[in-house]
Structure formats: C-alpha cells, structure tokens
Amino acid sequence: MNIQNLEETKEFVEKIVSINRVTKVTKGGKKLSFSALVVVGNANGKVGFALGKANEVADAIRKGLSTAKKEMFSVPLKDTTIMHTITGHYGAAKVLLKPASEGTGVIASGPVRAICDCAGIKDILTKCLKTNNPINVMKATVDGLKRLKTAPQAKPSEKEEKDATARDKAA
C-alpha cells in the first residue's frame, strides 16, 4: 500500500460552504458555469479549503474537494479551542477569532463554522467584520488560523519579561 492510498483511507470531514452560478454572456448567448467553496478536515487539527470551478455542480465540488485535500494545513489547538485571540485579514474581510471556555460551542457564521468544525475546534467565539462574502471570510479565517502560535512560539508579555529580569537580578 503506497502513501496515497493511506491518505485516501483516512476519515475526512467534508463541508460545502457555498455554490455559485456564474453566467458569462457572449456573442452566441449565455454560458453557465458553477463554483463550489468546500472545506475538508480531519477534525483533529488539520484543515484545508478550495474553490472548485466547472460547468457542472458535481464536477465543481469534486475539483474543490481534491484541491482542498492537497492544501491542508495544521492548526495549533489547546484542548478544544485555539491558543490565543487573533484577527485574520484578507481583502476587505476581517475575522476575529477568540478562544472560549469549554462548553461554549462554536459561535460563528457559516464559512467560519465550517472551518472550525472541520479543524476540530469545539469552543470558539468569532466575529466577521466589514464583509460577509463567503470566499473572503474563508480566506481571512484561514489567515488567522495559519498565524496562530503554539505556546513555545508565543512571545512573553512585558510583565513576564520584567518578572524574569527581576528574578535574575535577585539570584
């Protein structure tokens, strides 16, 4: 069994966020195509998303799912929530992501909820600022999740630095 077959046997959570019908008017008439925004994750800290485009809805979804599986990334989790508060930006979209205590649940809009569910985030507070375009909100959410830091990477606050220097002087 090669590596590709192992990846296909894993259990993935797949969600379709939106399907758009796109019409292009040409000299010969109107040409219809579809775009599907999909999210894929293993519900354990890995998630990816993609926009699939095709002349049929089923083909657009299939293309989106295969691209999303290829472009998965890891999200640092702290139990059932994220490590710290962060704001993701993309274009006009801003998404505020805040950790929440256990039992709060996912308080989010459609695209953000899909990302959180697929990533395995069970407790989070979010707010979409400026725009509600699903594609831009999704990209802003992913920007925020990619910029999350794990505990060792996080920079100590000024208060912690002062305490550390005071301990060093006392010793």
N, C-alpha and C positions, 0 to 999 in steps of 0.2 A: 504494500500500500504506500503510495507516494504522499508527499506533503499536501498536495492539492486535494486529494480525496479525503484526508483527515480534516481539512478545514471545512469541507462541504458537509461532513457528518455532524459537525458541531451544531448545537441548537442556537439559532439566532432569532431575536425578536424583530419583526419587520412591520413598519407602520407607514401608511401612505398619508402624507400630510395634506397635499392638495393636488388636484388635476386641473390644468388649464387648457381650454380650447383656444388655439391660435389660428386666426384666419389671415391669409395673405391674398390680397386682391391683385390679380394680374390681368393682362390683356385678354386672356382666354377665360376668365372667370375667377372664382374664389377657390383657394387651395387650403384645406383644413389640415392641421396637424395638432398634436397634443404634447403637453409637457407634464411630467409627474414628479413631484417632490417627495422623495422617500427617505426614511431613516432606518438603519439597521444597527443592532447592537446585541451584545451577549448578556445584558442585564447584570454584568459583573465588572463594569469599569471600562469597557471598550465600546465605542460608538462611531458611526460614520453616516454621512448623508450624501445625496446626489440628486441632480436634476436630470431625468431621462427625457429625451425628446424623440418622437417618432410619429408616423402617420396613423398609427392605431394606439389605443389606450393601453392594451395589454403589452405591446412591444415597448412603449414608453416606460411602463412600470418595470418590466424585465430589465431593460437597459439601466434604469436607475438603481435597481437592487444590486446588479452586478458591479456597477461603479462604486456604490456605497460600501460594499464588502471589501473592495480593494483599497479604499481610502479611510479605513478605520483608524482611530487614534485612542490612546489611553486617557482616562480621566482620573486624577487622584481623588480618592474618596476617603472620608473619615466616618467610619461606620455606615450610616445610611444617608449622609449628607456630604456637602463639599467642605473643603478645608477652610476657606475664608470668603469674605464678601468681595465681589469683583464686578466690574461693568464691562460688557463686551460691546464693541463698536463695529459697524460695517455700513458704509454709506450714511444714510440718514438714520439708520436704526441704532438704537442703544438698548441694551438689555441688562438690567440689574439682577444679579444672582446673589442671594443671601443664604447662608446656612440656617437651618431650622432645627429645633429640638425634636427628639424622636416622638413620633405620633402625629406630627403636624400634617404630613402628606405633601403632595406636590401641588402647590398653588401657583399655577402658570397658565398662559394662553396655549392655544393649540400646537404651534410649532415647537415652543419651548417644552411643553408637556411631553411631546413625542420624543424629543432628545433625551429628557430626563428619564423617562420610562425605559427607553432602550439602553441607556447607560447604567441603569440600576440605582439611580438616585431616588430614594423614597421620601426624603424630607427636605424641602427647599421652598424658599419664598422668592418669587420673581416679579419683575415689573417691566413691561415693554414701554419704552419711552420714544417719543417723536413719531414713529410709524408703526403700522400693523401689517405691512407687506410680508407675507409668509417667507419668501425667499430671503429677504434682507434680515428679517428677525432670526431666521435659522442660522444664517452666516454670522450674525452678531453673537448669538448664543454659543456657537462653536468657537468663536474668537475668545470669548470669556473663559470657556472650559479649557481651551488649549493653554491659556495664560495662567491657569491655576498653578500654585506652587505647593509642593509637598512640605511637610514640617521641617526637614533639614534645609531645604532651599530657602525657606522664608527668612527674610532679613529681620534680625531682632529690633524691637522698637527702641526709641531713645531712652525710655525709662529703664529697660532691661540693660542697655549699654552702660548707663550711669551706675546701676546697681553692680554690674560686673566690674567696672573700674574701681568702685568704692571697695569691693571685696578684695581686689588685687592690691590696693594700697594698704588695706588693713593687714594683709598677710605678710 
